[in-house]
Amino acid sequence: MTKLKPDYVAIQRRWKDTRQPERLIAHYELERRLADRLRAASRDERFRLYAAVYSELFNSLPDHPQKAAVGSRPNRVAKQVRALKPLMGRGDVYLEIGCGDSSLPFALSATTREVLGLDVTDALVDFAAAPTNFRFLKTDGVDIPLADSSVDLAHSDQLMEHLHVEDAEAQLREIHRVLRPGGHYVCTTPSSVTGPHDVSVFFDEVATGMHMREYDYRSLRTLMLQAGFCRIEFPLVVAGYWLATPPYRLLHGIERALQWLPARLRRNQWAGVLMGITAVATK
C-alpha cells in the first residue's frame, strides 16, 4: 500500500500544494508507472514514449501542479528574458530546448535574428501568434535537426532531469554540435541535494517519478565536459538577475557538506536558492 511520508503536510506547505492525500497518492502511482516504462524502455522505444507518457500524465491528472501554475507563467518568462538577454546579440540564433508553448522564444524574438523552439510535439504552440522569425523543430527527444555550429545560444528549463540517463549525454552532445564555437548553453535543473523535486518528494528520499535523474553540481559538470564543452560555470541567478559566479570548488564543497545534513535541513528555501542549478556551458 502506498503511504505518504509522516511530514507530508509540511512538504505540502513548502511546495504550496493543497491537494488531498488521495490525490497525491493517485498522482504518485501514475507517475511511477509511467516513469518505470521509460526507465525500462530501449532507446528506440523511448523516442516514441516521451510524448505518449507525458500526454497520459497530464490528461489523467486535471489537478496536476503544472496546470495550476499556468497563471504564473508570464512572470517566469519575464525573469528568463531578463537572464538571457545579456548573452544574446541582434544577429544571433536562439534555441529553446523543450519549448512547450514557445512563450519564451516568442518573448525573445525582438531581441535577436531568429528564435527556434524544439520539442517532441507542437500541440501547445499558437502558430497564429508566432513572430515571423520563429521556427518550430520537432525532435524525438534527443536529436536536433539543425546544421553544425548554427546556434549562438541554447537554453533549457527544467528539462534535463526528465531525460532518461542514457539520453542525457546524447542530447548534450547534440547541443554541443549545433552551437557555434564560443556559444553558450544555459541549463536550469533542480538539485538532487535539495530533492526530490517531483511528486516522489511526498513518498521517497530520491526522485522516482518523471525525474529520471536529478543532478548535483559535480555530476552535471562531469556530464557536460564528457559531451565536449570546454568551460562550465554555475552562476547564482535570482529573479532573472545574475548575482555572482562562485568558484565550482566552493559550490561543490557546500554541496558535500549539505549532503551530510538531515533532509529537513537541506530542503529549505535558502538551500534551494544556493543549490538550484543554473549551468552555463561554453563550447
C-alpha positions, 0 to 999 in steps of 0.5 A, a space after each residue: 500500500 502506498 503511504 505518504 511520508 509522516 511530514 507530508 503536510 509540511 512538504 505540502 506547505 513548502 511546495 504550496 500544494 493543497 491537494 488531498 492525500 488521495 490525490 497525491 497518492 493517485 498522482 504518485 502511482 501514475 507517475 511511477 508507472 509511467 516513469 518505470 516504462 521509460 526507465 525500462 524502455 530501449 532507446 528506440 522505444 523511448 523516442 516514441 514514449 516521451 510524448 505518449 507518457 507525458 500526454 497520459 500524465 497530464 490528461 489523467 491528472 486535471 489537478 496536476 501542479 503544472 496546470 495550476 501554475 499556468 497563471 504564473 507563467 508570464 512572470 517566469 518568462 519575464 525573469 528568463 528574458 531578463 537572464 538571457 538577454 545579456 548573452 544574446 546579440 541582434 544577429 544571433 540564433 536562439 534555441 529553446 530546448 523543450 519549448 512547450 508553448 514557445 512563450 519564451 522564444 516568442 518573448 525573445 524574438 525582438 531581441 535577436 535574428 531568429 528564435 527556434 523552439 524544439 520539442 517532441 510535439 507542437 500541440 501547445 504552440 499558437 502558430 497564429 501568434 508566432 513572430 515571423 522569425 520563429 521556427 518550430 523543430 520537432 525532435 524525438 527527444 534527443 536529436 536536433 535537426 539543425 546544421 553544425 555550429 548554427 546556434 549562438 545560444 541554447 537554453 533549457 528549463 527544467 528539462 534535463 532531469 526528465 531525460 532518461 540517463 542514457 539520453 542525457 549525454 546524447 542530447 548534450 552532445 547534440 547541443 554541443 554540435 549545433 552551437 557555434 564555437 564560443 556559444 553558450 548553453 544555459 541549463 536550469 535543473 533542480 538539485 538532487 541535494 535539495 530533492 526530490 523535486 517531483 511528486 516522489 518528494 511526498 513518498 521517497 528520499 530520491 526522485 522516482 517519478 518523471 525525474 529520471 535523474 536529478 543532478 548535483 553540481 559535480 555530476 552535471 559538470 562531469 556530464 557536460 565536459 564528457 559531451 565536449 564543452 570546454 568551460 562550465 560555470 554555475 552562476 547564482 541567478 535570482 529573479 532573472 538577475 545574475 548575482 555572482 559566479 562562485 568558484 565550482 570548488 566552493 559550490 561543490 564543497 557546500 554541496 558535500 557538506 549539505 549532503 551530510 545534513 538531515 533532509 529537513 535541513 537541506 530542503 529549505 528555501 535558502 538551500 534551494 536558492 544556493 543549490 538550484 542549478 543554473 549551468 552555463 556551458 561554453 563550447 
